[in-house]
Amino acid sequence: MQRTQSAFLARLARLNPTTVFLATLALVLVAFFAPGIIGGALLLALVAGLALLMVRTWPVQPPATRAVRLLALTLLAAAALVKVL
């Protein structure tokens, strides 16, 4: 299991940051403009993926980065819940 996780993180590290940013931005925009529960579900899926990534990288992040990431994740989760409700 540990080998699979480290291989996954190594693959993520090789991705082009600009491409990842643009793909994430496109997903967020589609989720914001999609109606009701569809947009909320897309945002919640993004929150789940980012939370998983944050858990995996938590030990190597400085405390200030942890706080900013946690704040951003919380705001995104709140937006998703508002969209669903």
C-alpha positions as CSV (number, residue, x, y, z in Angstrom):
1,M,0.0,0.0,0.0
2,Q,2.8,2.4,0.9
3,R,4.5,1.8,-2.4
4,T,1.3,2.6,-4.3
5,Q,0.9,5.8,-2.4
6,S,4.5,6.9,-3.0
7,A,4.1,6.0,-6.7
8,F,0.9,8.1,-6.9
9,L,2.6,11.1,-5.3
10,A,5.6,10.8,-7.5
11,R,3.3,10.8,-10.6
12,L,1.5,13.9,-9.2
13,A,4.9,15.6,-8.8
14,R,5.7,15.1,-12.5
15,L,2.5,16.8,-13.7
16,N,2.8,20.3,-15.2
17,P,1.6,22.8,-12.5
18,T,0.0,25.1,-15.1
19,T,-2.0,22.2,-16.6
20,V,-3.2,21.1,-13.1
21,F,-4.2,24.7,-12.2
22,L,-6.1,25.2,-15.4
23,A,-7.9,21.8,-15.1
24,T,-8.8,22.6,-11.5
25,L,-10.0,26.1,-12.4
26,A,-12.2,24.6,-15.2
27,L,-13.7,22.1,-12.8
28,V,-14.5,24.8,-10.3
29,L,-16.0,27.1,-12.9
30,V,-18.2,24.3,-14.3
31,A,-19.2,23.4,-10.7
32,F,-20.1,27.0,-9.9
33,F,-22.2,27.4,-13.0
34,A,-23.8,23.9,-13.0
35,P,-27.3,23.9,-11.5
36,G,-27.9,22.9,-7.8
37,I,-26.9,19.5,-6.8
38,I,-24.8,18.7,-9.8
39,G,-22.5,21.7,-9.1
40,G,-22.5,20.8,-5.4
41,A,-21.5,17.2,-6.1
42,L,-18.7,18.3,-8.4
43,L,-17.4,20.7,-5.7
44,L,-17.7,18.0,-3.0
45,A,-15.7,15.6,-5.3
46,L,-13.0,18.3,-5.6
47,V,-13.0,18.8,-1.8
48,A,-12.6,15.1,-1.3
49,G,-9.7,14.9,-3.7
50,L,-8.0,17.9,-2.2
51,A,-8.5,16.6,1.3
52,L,-6.9,13.3,0.3
53,L,-3.9,15.1,-1.1
54,M,-3.7,17.3,1.9
55,V,-3.6,14.3,4.3
56,R,-0.8,12.8,2.3
57,T,1.3,15.9,2.2
58,W,0.5,17.2,5.7
59,P,3.8,16.1,7.4
60,V,6.0,18.0,5.0
61,Q,4.1,21.3,5.0
62,P,5.0,24.2,7.2
63,P,2.4,25.3,9.7
64,A,1.5,28.5,7.7
65,T,0.9,26.5,4.6
66,R,-1.3,24.0,6.5
67,A,-3.4,26.8,7.8
68,V,-4.0,28.4,4.4
69,R,-4.8,25.0,2.8
70,L,-7.2,24.1,5.6
71,L,-8.9,27.5,5.3
72,A,-9.2,27.2,1.5
73,L,-10.6,23.6,1.8
74,T,-13.1,24.8,4.4
75,L,-14.3,27.6,2.2
76,L,-14.7,25.3,-0.8
77,A,-16.6,22.8,1.3
78,A,-18.9,25.6,2.6
79,A,-19.5,26.7,-1.0
80,A,-20.3,23.2,-2.0
81,L,-22.8,22.7,0.8
82,V,-24.5,26.1,0.0
83,K,-24.7,25.0,-3.6
84,V,-26.3,21.7,-2.7
85,L,-28.8,23.2,-0.2
